[in-house]
């Protein structure tokens, strides 16, 4: 098969069964986040490059290595969306939404593009759900955002959920922490991996994210954000943890957790599931008070998270199995037309129904019903057609019973 007939590396075709699970994730997100008061927003799939380069951070891997950047016919530099938050912040300004504060926005199923090495559950084009909360600077907002993330994952059926949490403090705290990290890593710079040496001047916090073997002996003893944090920032962090404890949300403090984006301040967090093995992270986010001001000079607090849908889809493959369909087996065109009429009534009541549309023997139709994993088969032969009945067969037990056509919908209910 030629390369042209394959999807580009890091992309995939979502076939009907996978699409059904992805749709289930989206609908669960809308339903759960709606309970918390979030309204859905849809931003463009591409933005001016500066929306991401300036606000996500030029020193981040996303901007320096992973963005899909192109120039349009008018000479404008545009980029495919590499993450959800920056575009939503841009939309906040474009649509003059400051009069709606506090503002709760969510997105579901948005495509996100990053040029990175594909791995389990991670693609160059993937999809995200997430929420963004603007206008509340108190720690209770952080607690509710984390609680919404946990509620979403639980409703999907995930288990073994636990929050990893840390604080980066205020922008001033973060700047002081940066200097402390530089002072710690500079004397051993030559022993760090090439990647960490490059990161050190641009964004030393990213060294703490390194998985390179050369860096592992230095990271555990590196300064922690709490070492330089103001009392006010420490009090903020204590209240976040207290809120999680009140809600019964299990968490672990991870002092090296910094997240990969430049705009985070105060709370950063990840939610992990034991269902996923080594790649256990399923949702991540934090507070980004400086981002809104950086983009438009308004001092507006912000906190939110994003979650990759492909990883979630792998986890719910067996948790969201659809109800088995009802399948008709018919003999002759008149029976087929009657089956199509009854099928429409059953679909209106919520059933998934399969009607044989091609010319097949009844034996072949039964094989087709078995392939569809139909639990119930409705048979309309010459006798049933003459008597105005159908034969309802339970494919698991083999039991059959006659039913008047007009009583079929009430008998099967919502299947």
Long-range contacts (C-beta under 8 A, 24 or more apart in sequence): 8-124, 9-118, 9-124, 10-115, 10-116, 10-118, 10-123, 10-124, 10-125, 11-123, 11-124, 11-125, 12-123, 18-313, 20-320, 20-322, 21-313, 21-316, 21-317, 21-320, 22-109, 22-127, 22-309, 22-313, 24-156, 24-316, 24-320, 25-108, 25-109, 25-129, 25-156, 25-309, 25-312, 25-313, 25-316, 26-108, 26-109, 26-129, 26-309, 27-108, 28-152, 28-155, 28-156, 29-106, 29-108, 29-129, 29-152, 30-106, 30-108, 31-155, 32-148, 32-151, 32-152, 32-155, 33-106, 33-131, 33-148, 33-152, 35-151, 36-104, 36-131, 36-144, 36-148, 36-151, 37-104, 38-104, 38-105, 38-106, 38-131, 38-148, 39-104, 39-105, 39-106, 40-105, 40-106, 40-107, 40-108, 41-88, 41-91, 41-105, 41-106, 41-107, 42-107, 42-110, 43-81, 43-84, 43-87, 43-88, 43-90, 43-91, 43-107, 43-110, 44-81, 44-87, 45-80, 45-81, 45-110, 45-111, 46-78, 46-79, 46-80, 46-81, 47-78, 47-79, 47-81, 47-86, 47-87, 47-90, 48-76, 48-77, 48-78, 48-79, 49-77, 49-78, 49-79, 50-77, 51-79, 51-86, 51-87, 51-90, 51-295, 52-79, 52-81, 52-82, 52-83, 52-86, 53-79, 54-294, 54-295, 55-86, 55-89, 55-263, 55-291, 55-294, 55-295, 56-82, 56-83, 56-86, 56-261, 56-262, 56-263, 57-203, 57-261, 57-262, 57-263, 58-202, 59-199, 59-202, 59-203, 59-206, 59-262, 60-203, 60-206, 60-260, 60-261, 60-262, 61-116, 61-206, 61-260, 62-114, 62-260, 62-261, 65-115, 65-116, 66-114, 66-115, 66-116, 67-113, 67-114, 67-115, 68-113, 68-115, 80-113, 81-110, 81-111, 81-112, 81-113, 82-112, 82-113, 82-114, 83-112, 83-128, 83-261, 83-306, 84-110, 84-112, 84-128, 84-130, 84-132, 84-306, 85-130, 85-132, 85-261, 85-263, 85-288, 85-291, 85-302, 85-304, 85-306, 86-291, 86-295, 88-132, 89-132, 89-291, 89-292, 89-295, 89-302, 90-295, 92-134, 92-292, 92-300, 93-295, 93-296, 93-298, 97-134, 98-298, 98-300, 101-134, 101-135, 101-300, 102-133, 102-134, 102-135, 102-136, 103-133, 103-134, 103-135, 104-131, 104-132, 104-133, 104-134, 105-131, 105-132, 105-133, 105-134, 106-130, 106-131, 106-132, 107-131, 109-309, 112-308, 119-279, 120-279, 120-314, 121-276, 121-279, 121-308, 121-310, 121-311, 121-314, 122-308, 122-310, 122-311, 123-310, 126-308, 126-309, 126-310, 127-308, 127-309, 127-310, 128-306, 128-307, 128-308, 128-309, 129-306, 129-307, 129-309, 130-285, 130-304, 130-305, 130-306, 130-307, 131-304, 131-305, 132-302, 132-303, 132-304, 133-302, 133-303, 133-304, 134-292, 134-300, 134-301, 134-302, 135-300, 135-301, 136-301, 136-303, 137-289, 137-301, 139-236, 139-237, 139-239, 139-240, 139-243, 139-266, 139-267, 140-239, 140-243, 141-301, 141-303, 142-240, 142-243, 142-266, 142-267, 142-287, 142-303, 143-240, 143-243, 143-244, 143-247, 145-285, 145-303, 145-304, 145-305, 146-244, 146-249, 146-269, 146-271, 146-305, 147-247, 147-249, 149-271, 149-283, 149-285, 149-305, 149-307, 150-249, 150-271, 152-283, 152-307, 153-271, 153-273, 153-282, 153-283, 153-307, 153-312, 156-312, 156-315, 156-316, 156-319, 156-320, 157-316, 157-319, 157-320, 158-273, 158-275, 158-282, 158-312, 158-315, 158-316, 159-273, 159-274, 159-275, 160-272, 160-273, 160-274, 160-275, 161-250, 161-271, 161-272, 161-273, 162-250, 162-251, 162-252, 162-271, 162-272, 162-274, 163-244, 163-249, 163-250, 163-251, 163-252, 163-269, 163-270, 163-271, 163-272, 164-251, 164-252, 164-254, 164-257, 164-269, 164-270, 164-271, 164-272, 165-240, 165-241, 165-244, 165-251, 165-252, 165-253, 165-254, 165-257, 165-267, 165-268, 165-269, 166-225, 166-253, 166-254, 166-255, 166-256, 166-257, 166-258, 166-267, 166-268, 166-269, 167-225, 167-226, 167-229, 167-233, 167-234, 167-236, 167-237, 167-240, 167-266, 167-267, 167-268, 168-205, 168-225, 168-258, 168-264, 168-265, 168-266, 168-268, 168-286, 169-225, 169-228, 169-229, 169-230, 169-233, 169-237, 169-265, 169-266, 170-230, 170-232, 170-233, 170-265, 170-266, 171-265, 171-289, 171-290, 172-230, 173-225, 173-228, 173-229, 173-230, 173-233, 174-205, 174-225, 174-265, 176-228, 177-205, 177-223, 177-225, 177-227, 177-228, 177-229, 178-204, 178-205, 180-223, 180-227, 180-228, 181-205, 181-207, 181-208, 181-222, 181-223, 184-222, 184-223, 185-218, 185-222, 188-218, 191-218, 192-218, 203-262, 205-258, 206-258, 206-260, 208-256, 208-258, 209-258, 209-260, 219-256, 220-256, 222-256, 224-255, 224-256, 225-255, 226-255, 233-266, 236-266, 236-267, 237-266, 237-267, 240-267, 259-284, 259-286, 261-288, 263-288, 263-290, 263-291, 263-294, 264-288, 265-289, 265-290, 267-303, 269-305, 273-315, 275-315, 276-311, 276-314, 276-315, 279-311, 282-307, 282-308, 282-311, 282-312, 282-315, 283-307, 322-352, 323-352, 323-415, 324-372, 324-373, 324-374, 324-375, 324-376, 325-351, 325-352, 325-353, 325-354, 325-372, 325-373, 325-374, 325-415, 326-351, 326-352, 326-353, 326-354, 326-374, 326-375, 326-376, 326-377, 326-378, 326-412, 326-415, 327-353, 327-354, 327-365, 327-368, 327-369, 327-372, 327-374, 327-376, 327-377, 327-378, 328-353, 328-354, 328-355, 328-356, 328-365, 328-377, 328-378, 328-379, 328-380, 329-356, 329-362, 329-365, 329-366, 329-369, 329-377, 329-378, 329-379, 329-380, 330-355, 330-356, 330-362, 330-365, 330-379, 330-380, 330-381, 331-362, 331-380, 331-381, 331-382, 331-385, 332-382, 332-385, 334-385, 335-380, 335-381, 335-382, 335-384, 335-385, 338-380, 338-385, 338-405, 339-378, 339-380, 342-378, 342-390, 342-405, 342-408, 342-409, 345-408, 345-409, 346-408, 346-409, 346-412, 346-415, 349-409, 349-412, 349-413, 349-414, 349-415, 350-414, 350-415, 351-412, 351-414, 351-415, 352-415, 369-395, 370-395, 376-412, 376-415, 378-408
